[in-house]
Amino acid sequence: MRRPAPRLAAAAATGILLAPLGGLAAQADPVVPRHAVVVCQSASFYANYDSANGPHGLKRTLTNGNKVGHTPGAHPVYNGWAAAFDFGPNDWGYLRIECIGGYDSW
């Protein structure tokens, strides 16, 4: 009886599915942002964030009570800048994590 190759046997033992090169990559389901609000008096909302320069591409300033979305643990936070969804114009950007609060309040 022929034994499977060590790599294949290890993958089967751990439940890993090996796909041939050129196969379809797995895609995660998107996480819908939790409803929240801006809790700072004002918060700069940027288009992008990069680790070398921080936030860039100021989109607008959000004010206290603006409806935003962010899901802790699912949406990234880089050096205190959180990926968030602005429900006003329906777009993504970055604002300070401490300016997001009132989760599930609306």
C-alpha distance (Angstrom), angle and dihedral (degrees) to the residues before:
residue distance angle dihedral
M1 . . .
R2 3.78 . .
R3 3.82 116.6 .
P4 3.84 120.1 -140.7
A5 3.77 118.6 -108.6
P6 3.84 112.8 -89.3
R7 3.84 92.9 -111.5
L8 3.79 92.6 51.2
A9 3.81 92.3 45.4
A10 3.81 91.6 50.2
A11 3.79 91.4 48.4
A12 3.80 91.8 49.3
A13 3.80 91.7 48.2
T14 3.80 92.2 53.6
G15 3.80 96.1 40.7
I16 3.79 95.5 -112.6
L17 3.79 116.9 149.9
L18 3.78 113.7 -141.3
A19 3.80 114.8 -149.8
P20 3.78 124.0 -163.1
L21 3.79 118.3 -109.8
G22 3.76 109.8 -83.7
G23 3.80 91.7 31.7
L24 3.77 122.6 132.1
A25 3.78 115.5 -80.1
A26 3.77 118.6 -126.9
Q27 3.79 115.3 -105.6
A28 3.77 125.6 -154.8
D29 3.77 120.4 -132.1
P30 3.81 110.6 -104.9
V31 3.80 115.6 -108.7
V32 3.78 115.0 -126.3
P33 3.81 109.2 -131.8
R34 3.81 116.9 -110.2
H35 3.78 113.7 -116.4
A36 3.80 112.4 -102.1
V37 3.79 139.5 148.4
V38 3.78 137.3 -129.3
V39 3.81 106.6 -98.1
C40 3.81 97.7 -176.2
Q41 3.79 121.6 87.3
S42 3.82 86.9 -116.0
A43 3.79 133.6 -4.5
S44 3.80 129.0 -168.2
F45 3.81 111.6 -127.6
Y46 3.82 113.8 -153.4
A47 3.80 130.8 -165.0
N48 3.82 96.4 -136.2
Y49 3.77 145.6 7.1
D50 3.80 129.1 -151.2
S51 3.78 127.8 -179.6
A52 3.81 94.5 -126.1
N53 3.81 98.5 52.0
G54 3.79 106.5 14.9
P55 3.79 120.9 -136.8
H56 3.79 119.4 -2.0
G57 3.77 140.1 171.9
L58 3.82 101.9 51.7
K59 3.80 107.2 -140.6
R60 3.80 100.2 -179.6
T61 3.79 144.8 -50.3
L62 3.78 116.9 -91.0
T63 3.79 120.4 -152.7
N64 3.78 135.7 -148.5
G65 3.79 110.9 -64.6
N66 3.83 97.7 21.4
K67 3.81 109.3 143.6
V68 3.78 113.0 -114.4
G69 3.77 136.7 159.1
H70 3.79 132.5 -134.4
T71 3.80 130.9 154.0
P72 3.82 112.1 -150.3
G73 3.78 110.5 -134.1
A74 3.79 93.6 18.3
H75 3.81 105.2 55.6
P76 3.80 116.6 57.2
V77 3.80 126.9 -106.1
Y78 3.81 116.4 -164.3
N79 3.82 117.6 -168.7
G80 3.80 89.9 -29.0
W81 3.83 95.5 -44.2
A82 3.81 110.4 118.5
A83 3.78 128.3 -156.9
A84 3.79 103.4 -121.6
F85 3.77 139.9 170.9
D86 3.80 119.6 -128.3
F87 3.80 105.8 -146.4
G88 3.83 91.7 -163.1
P89 3.82 99.1 72.2
N90 3.84 92.5 8.5
D91 3.79 100.6 -119.4
W92 3.80 139.5 128.1
G93 3.78 126.5 -117.2
Y94 3.79 144.1 131.7
L95 3.78 131.4 -84.2
R96 3.80 134.9 160.6
I97 3.81 112.1 -72.0
E98 3.80 91.9 -135.7
C99 3.81 88.3 61.7
I100 3.82 91.9 61.8
G101 3.80 117.3 83.8
G102 3.76 144.3 120.2
Y103 3.80 91.2 79.4
D104 3.81 114.3 -163.3
S105 3.81 90.5 4.7
W106 3.78 95.4 129.7
